[in-house]
Amino acid sequence: MIQTQSSYTAHAFYQDLPNGRCSGTLTIGKGKIVFAGGGQALSIPIEGSEFKLGGASNRLVFISHPDQPDFTCYTNNLEILKNPLLTSHSAIAAQFTNAKRKRTKNNFIFATIALLILASPFSLYFAMSPAAALLARQVPVSWEQTLGEQAIKQYQLSSTFMSDKQAKIFLSPLTKPLIDAIPNSPYQFHFYVAKDEEINAFALPGGYIVIHSGLILKADSAEELLGVVAHEIAHVTEQHGLRNIISATGTFIIVDALLGDMSGLLAVLADAAPLLINQSYSRQFESDADEQGVVLLKAANINPQGLHQFFKKIQEEEAKRLAQITGDDSHEVVQQSLTLLSSHPATSDRISQLKLLTQENDRSYRNLNQEFEQLKQAVQQFVTHTSSDPTTDEN
């Protein structure tokens, strides 16, 4: 007699669940698989479901369905592989057979990698960047967006932001040409203006970009501001923030993920928002963002020379300030006040490389200076207003 129902302890990842993940119960019923947890019941049809082994020693069974690509659940009860309501489907039975074969193969690969780690730990260290890039492409865009949104909310707790409506009115005419020039972008970009004298901007996974008021007020043209913005957009499209987190998760989580078990990696990402704000990037990531930013500026028909001109101007200002003071403590204060240089080091070599990438030609670029001046005036009023009334909440 075919059993009609069985339940298993399980865990699920889904954007509508509390914190995007929770524990619950997985029930195999007639024609469907139901996950109950977090006050919700989510179901997928048995027909067409995909089963994969993963986790340490492949002791977990991951279940998903192409009709609901953002939903994944898993159980550590391997008895589910014997459930007659599942094995009665020939396609699923074939998956179980293939999964067991893959388990044997993966165990061999894992053992080989472990031996390589012990024999040459530095070789794996240098392989982390390509591995992180590979894994970053496997993370759903919805996860990146959730991660960026969580980080923005945490940053807003200690910062004053221009209202979303006002920021959109004055920023959209400037940023729209850049966004329109991104080929096949999966991201919905969100731009924010934060009240902060530091000459800085930073990007978060999923398309969230924060621009400090000090950066806008210091820039002398739309090209200078948009040069920095294009650089930050490149950090998003190249997934630099996400790759930083993946690289920091640890060797065995990355190895597991490369072998198909994303559960450990997704759990790390769920709690990674605080690590993203004002993070530092490697020289290679900064160089990549410079190059991709210049490509984007040219595609948007915006003069790309603004980026290297702005970095050069800030570098010169830093040198002037440092020359006027003495004492280690004062030096440190000035360097901290120029955060754009500390988080995006504007070395002479880098500025020279940018100059080469943005050499002048006879091309005629779009003029956005009127829109830039309107933004600058609005930001100045925002800064002045919030400074005179510290109780004002612009969010």
C-alpha positions as CSV (number, residue, x, y, z in Angstrom):
1,M,0.0,0.0,0.0
2,I,1.4,3.4,-1.0
3,Q,1.7,5.7,2.0
4,T,-0.4,8.8,1.5
5,Q,1.5,11.4,3.6
6,S,4.8,11.8,5.5
7,S,6.3,14.8,7.3
8,Y,10.0,15.8,7.8
9,T,11.7,18.5,9.8
10,A,13.0,21.0,7.2
11,H,14.3,24.5,6.6
12,A,13.4,26.9,3.8
13,F,14.7,30.0,2.0
14,Y,12.1,32.4,0.6
15,Q,11.8,36.2,0.5
16,D,8.4,36.2,2.2
17,L,9.5,34.2,5.2
18,P,10.7,35.9,8.4
19,N,14.3,37.1,7.6
20,G,14.1,35.2,4.3
21,R,14.5,31.8,6.0
22,C,13.0,29.7,8.8
23,S,12.5,26.2,10.1
24,G,9.4,24.2,9.7
25,T,7.8,20.9,8.6
26,L,7.9,19.5,5.1
27,T,4.9,17.3,4.2
28,I,4.7,15.0,1.1
29,G,1.0,14.8,0.2
30,K,-0.9,13.6,-2.8
31,G,0.5,15.5,-5.8
32,K,2.2,18.2,-3.8
33,I,5.0,19.1,-1.4
34,V,4.1,21.6,1.4
35,F,6.5,23.5,3.7
36,A,4.8,25.0,6.8
37,G,6.8,27.5,8.9
38,G,7.0,31.1,9.8
39,G,3.2,31.3,9.9
40,Q,3.0,30.3,6.2
41,A,2.3,27.3,4.1
42,L,4.2,27.1,0.8
43,S,3.5,24.4,-1.7
44,I,5.0,23.1,-4.9
45,P,3.8,20.3,-7.1
46,I,5.6,17.0,-6.9
47,E,5.6,16.7,-10.7
48,G,8.6,18.7,-12.0
49,S,10.2,19.1,-8.6
50,E,14.0,18.9,-8.4
51,F,15.9,17.1,-5.7
52,K,19.6,17.5,-5.0
53,L,22.0,16.2,-2.3
54,G,24.2,18.7,-0.5
55,G,25.7,19.8,2.8
56,A,28.4,18.1,4.8
57,S,28.9,14.5,3.4
58,N,25.8,15.2,1.3
59,R,23.5,14.6,4.3
60,L,20.9,17.2,3.1
61,V,18.2,16.9,0.5
62,F,17.4,20.2,-1.3
63,I,14.1,20.6,-3.0
64,S,13.0,23.2,-5.5
65,H,10.7,23.7,-8.5
66,P,11.2,25.8,-11.7
67,D,7.8,27.4,-11.3
68,Q,9.0,29.0,-8.0
69,P,12.7,29.7,-8.6
70,D,13.1,31.9,-5.4
71,F,11.9,29.1,-3.1
72,T,14.2,26.3,-1.8
73,C,13.8,24.0,1.1
74,Y,16.0,21.2,2.6
75,T,15.8,18.4,5.1
76,N,18.4,16.3,6.8
77,N,16.1,13.3,6.8
78,L,17.4,11.0,4.0
79,E,14.4,8.8,4.5
80,I,12.6,11.2,2.2
81,L,14.4,9.5,-0.7
82,K,12.5,6.4,0.0
83,N,9.1,8.0,0.1
84,P,6.8,6.1,-2.3
85,L,4.8,9.2,-3.2
86,L,8.1,10.5,-4.7
87,T,9.7,7.3,-6.1
88,S,6.5,6.5,-7.9
89,H,7.4,9.3,-10.3
90,S,10.0,8.0,-12.7
91,A,11.6,11.4,-13.3
92,I,12.1,11.8,-9.5
93,A,13.4,8.3,-9.1
94,A,16.0,9.0,-11.8
95,Q,17.0,12.1,-9.9
96,F,17.5,10.1,-6.7
97,T,19.8,7.6,-8.6
98,N,21.8,10.5,-10.2
99,A,22.1,12.3,-6.8
100,K,23.6,9.2,-5.2
101,R,26.1,8.8,-8.0
102,K,27.0,12.5,-7.7
103,R,27.4,12.1,-3.9
104,T,30.1,9.5,-4.5
105,K,31.9,11.7,-7.0
106,N,31.6,14.8,-4.9
107,N,33.0,13.0,-1.9
108,F,36.1,12.2,-4.0
109,I,36.4,15.8,-5.2
110,F,36.0,17.2,-1.7
111,A,38.7,14.9,-0.3
112,T,41.0,16.0,-3.2
113,I,40.4,19.6,-2.4
114,A,41.0,19.1,1.3
115,L,44.4,17.5,0.5
116,L,45.3,20.4,-1.7
117,I,44.4,22.8,1.1
118,L,46.7,21.0,3.5
119,A,49.5,20.7,0.9
120,S,49.3,24.3,-0.4
121,P,47.0,26.7,1.5
122,F,48.3,29.7,-0.5
123,S,47.1,28.2,-3.9
124,L,43.5,28.1,-2.7
125,Y,43.9,31.7,-1.3
126,F,44.7,33.0,-4.7
127,A,41.8,31.0,-6.2
128,M,39.3,32.6,-3.9
129,S,38.6,35.5,-6.2
130,P,37.5,33.4,-9.3
131,A,35.6,31.1,-7.0
132,A,33.8,34.0,-5.3
133,A,32.9,35.5,-8.7
134,L,31.5,32.1,-9.8
135,L,29.4,31.7,-6.7
136,A,28.2,35.4,-6.8
137,R,26.6,34.7,-10.1
138,Q,24.6,31.8,-8.5
139,V,23.1,34.0,-5.8
140,P,19.5,35.2,-6.8
141,V,19.2,38.9,-7.5
142,S,16.4,39.0,-4.9
143,W,18.9,37.9,-2.3
144,E,21.3,40.7,-3.3
145,Q,18.4,43.2,-3.1
146,T,17.3,42.0,0.3
147,L,20.9,42.3,1.5
148,G,21.3,45.8,0.2
149,E,18.0,46.9,1.6
150,Q,18.8,45.6,5.1
151,A,22.1,47.5,5.0
152,I,20.4,50.7,3.9
153,K,17.9,50.5,6.8
154,Q,20.7,50.0,9.3
155,Y,22.6,53.0,7.9
156,Q,19.5,55.2,8.0
157,L,19.2,54.6,11.8
158,S,22.3,56.7,12.4
159,S,22.2,59.1,9.4
160,T,19.9,61.8,8.0
161,F,18.7,61.2,4.4
162,M,17.1,63.6,2.0
163,S,13.5,62.4,1.4
164,D,13.2,59.7,-1.2
165,K,10.8,61.8,-3.2
166,Q,13.1,64.9,-3.3
167,A,16.2,62.8,-4.0
168,K,14.5,61.1,-6.9
169,I,13.3,64.4,-8.4
170,F,16.8,65.9,-8.6
171,L,18.9,62.8,-9.1
172,S,16.9,60.9,-11.7
173,P,17.7,63.4,-14.6
174,L,21.4,62.8,-13.9
175,T,21.4,59.1,-13.2
176,K,18.9,57.9,-15.8
177,P,21.3,58.1,-18.8
178,L,23.7,55.8,-16.8
179,I,21.1,53.3,-15.9
180,D,19.7,53.2,-19.4
181,A,23.2,52.5,-20.8
182,I,23.6,49.3,-18.7
183,P,23.1,46.3,-21.0
184,N,20.6,43.8,-19.7
185,S,20.8,44.9,-16.1
186,P,18.9,42.6,-13.6
187,Y,19.1,45.4,-10.9
188,Q,16.6,48.1,-10.0
189,F,18.9,51.0,-8.9
190,H,18.0,53.2,-5.9
191,F,19.9,56.4,-5.2
192,Y,20.1,58.2,-1.8
193,V,21.5,61.5,-0.6
194,A,22.8,61.3,3.0
195,K,23.8,64.4,5.0
196,D,27.5,63.9,5.6
197,E,30.4,66.3,5.0
198,E,32.7,63.4,4.0
199,I,33.4,63.4,0.3
200,N,32.2,59.9,-0.2
201,A,29.7,57.5,-1.9
202,F,29.3,53.8,-1.6
203,A,27.4,51.0,-3.3
204,L,25.5,48.0,-1.8
205,P,24.5,44.8,-3.4
206,G,21.3,44.8,-5.4
207,G,21.6,48.4,-6.7
208,Y,21.5,50.6,-3.6
209,I,23.9,53.6,-3.9
210,V,24.4,56.3,-1.2
211,I,25.9,59.7,-2.1
212,H,27.1,61.9,0.7
213,S,26.1,65.6,0.5
214,G,29.8,66.5,0.8
215,L,30.5,64.8,-2.5
216,I,27.8,66.6,-4.3
217,L,28.7,70.0,-2.9
218,K,32.4,69.5,-3.7
219,A,31.9,68.5,-7.3
220,D,32.1,71.3,-9.8
221,S,30.2,69.6,-12.7
222,A,27.8,66.9,-13.6
223,E,30.7,64.9,-15.1
224,E,32.6,64.9,-11.9
225,L,29.6,63.6,-9.8
226,L,28.5,61.1,-12.4
227,G,32.1,59.8,-12.8
228,V,31.9,58.7,-9.2
229,V,28.4,57.4,-9.5
230,A,29.4,55.3,-12.6
231,H,32.2,53.9,-10.5
232,E,29.8,52.9,-7.8
233,I,27.3,51.4,-10.3
234,A,30.2,49.2,-11.5
235,H,30.8,47.9,-8.0
236,V,27.1,46.7,-8.1
237,T,27.1,45.2,-11.6
238,E,30.5,43.4,-10.9
239,Q,29.1,42.2,-7.6
240,H,32.2,43.4,-5.7
241,G,30.4,43.7,-2.3
242,L,28.9,40.3,-2.6
243,R,32.2,38.8,-3.7
244,N,33.9,40.4,-0.6
245,I,31.5,38.6,1.7
246,I,31.8,35.3,-0.1
247,S,35.6,35.4,0.1
248,A,35.3,36.0,3.8
249,T,32.9,33.2,4.6
250,G,35.6,30.5,4.9
251,T,37.1,27.8,2.8
252,F,34.7,24.9,3.5
253,I,31.5,27.0,3.0
254,I,32.9,28.0,-0.4
255,V,33.9,24.4,-1.3
256,D,30.4,23.2,-0.3
257,A,28.8,25.9,-2.4
258,L,31.0,25.0,-5.4
259,L,29.8,21.4,-5.0
260,G,26.1,22.6,-5.1
261,D,25.3,23.2,-1.4
262,M,24.4,26.9,-1.1
263,S,22.7,26.6,2.3
264,G,25.8,27.7,4.3
265,L,26.6,30.6,2.0
266,L,23.0,31.9,2.0
267,A,22.9,31.7,5.8
268,V,26.0,33.9,5.9
269,L,24.6,36.4,3.4
270,A,21.4,36.7,5.5
271,D,23.4,38.3,8.4
272,A,26.0,40.2,6.3
273,A,24.4,43.6,6.0
274,P,26.5,45.3,8.7
275,L,29.7,44.3,6.9
276,L,28.8,46.1,3.7
277,I,28.6,49.8,4.8
278,N,31.9,51.6,4.0
279,Q,33.6,48.4,3.2
280,S,37.0,48.6,1.5
281,Y,37.7,47.0,-1.9
282,S,40.9,45.4,-3.2
283,R,43.0,47.4,-5.7
284,Q,41.8,45.0,-8.4
285,F,38.2,45.7,-7.6
286,E,38.8,49.4,-7.6
287,S,40.6,49.2,-10.9
288,D,37.8,47.1,-12.4
289,A,35.2,49.6,-11.2
290,D,37.2,52.4,-12.8
291,E,37.4,50.7,-16.1
292,Q,33.8,49.6,-16.1
293,G,32.7,53.0,-14.9
294,V,34.5,54.7,-17.9
295,V,32.8,52.2,-20.3
296,L,29.4,53.1,-18.8
297,L,30.1,56.8,-19.0
298,K,31.0,56.6,-22.6
299,A,27.9,54.4,-23.4
300,A,25.8,57.1,-21.7
301,N,27.4,59.8,-23.7
302,I,28.8,61.5,-20.6
303,N,32.3,62.9,-20.6
304,P,34.3,60.3,-18.7
305,Q,37.1,62.8,-17.8
306,G,35.1,63.9,-14.8
307,L,36.1,60.8,-12.8
308,H,39.9,61.3,-13.0
309,Q,39.6,65.1,-12.7
310,F,37.6,64.7,-9.5
311,F,40.0,62.2,-8.0
312,K,42.9,64.5,-8.9
313,K,41.2,67.5,-7.3
314,I,40.5,65.7,-4.0
315,Q,44.1,64.3,-3.9
316,E,45.5,67.8,-4.3
317,E,43.2,69.1,-1.6
318,E,44.3,66.4,0.8
319,A,47.9,67.3,0.1
320,K,47.2,71.0,0.9
321,R,45.5,70.2,4.1
322,L,48.2,67.8,5.3
323,A,50.8,70.4,4.5
324,Q,49.1,73.0,6.7
325,I,49.1,70.9,9.9
326,T,51.5,69.0,12.1
327,G,51.0,66.2,14.6
328,D,49.9,62.6,14.1
329,D,46.5,63.1,15.5
330,S,45.7,66.1,13.2
331,H,46.9,64.1,10.3
332,E,44.6,61.3,11.1
333,V,41.6,63.7,11.4
334,V,42.2,65.1,7.9
335,Q,42.6,61.7,6.4
336,Q,39.4,60.5,8.0
337,S,37.5,63.5,6.7
338,L,38.4,62.6,3.1
339,T,36.8,59.1,3.1
340,L,36.6,58.9,-0.6
341,L,40.3,58.6,-0.7
342,S,40.5,56.1,2.1
343,S,37.9,53.8,0.7
344,H,38.8,54.5,-3.0
345,P,42.6,55.2,-2.8
346,A,43.3,57.8,-5.5
347,T,46.9,56.9,-6.1
348,S,49.0,58.7,-8.7
349,D,49.2,55.5,-10.7
350,R,45.4,55.1,-10.6
351,I,44.8,58.7,-11.7
352,S,47.3,58.3,-14.5
353,Q,45.5,55.1,-15.7
354,L,42.1,56.9,-15.6
355,K,43.6,59.7,-17.6
356,L,44.6,57.2,-20.3
357,L,41.2,55.6,-20.3
358,T,39.5,59.0,-20.7
359,Q,41.7,60.7,-23.2
360,E,39.9,63.6,-25.0
361,N,38.5,63.2,-28.5
362,D,36.3,65.2,-30.8
363,R,33.1,63.6,-29.5
364,S,30.3,65.8,-28.3
365,Y,28.9,64.8,-24.9
366,R,25.5,65.5,-23.3
367,N,25.3,68.6,-21.1
368,L,23.7,68.0,-17.7
369,N,25.1,71.0,-15.9
370,Q,21.7,72.6,-15.5
371,E,20.3,69.5,-13.8
372,F,23.5,69.3,-11.7
373,E,23.1,72.9,-10.5
374,Q,19.5,72.2,-9.5
375,L,20.6,69.1,-7.5
376,K,23.4,71.1,-5.8
377,Q,21.0,73.9,-4.7
378,A,18.5,71.3,-3.4
379,V,21.3,69.5,-1.4
380,Q,22.6,72.8,0.0
381,Q,19.1,73.7,1.2
382,F,18.7,70.2,2.6
383,V,22.0,70.5,4.6
384,T,21.2,74.0,5.8
385,H,17.6,73.1,6.8
386,T,18.6,69.9,8.8
387,S,21.5,71.8,10.4
388,S,19.3,74.6,11.7
389,D,16.6,72.1,12.9
390,P,18.3,69.0,14.4
391,T,14.9,67.4,15.1
392,T,14.0,67.3,11.4
393,D,13.6,63.8,10.0
394,E,13.9,63.8,6.2
395,N,13.2,60.1,5.8
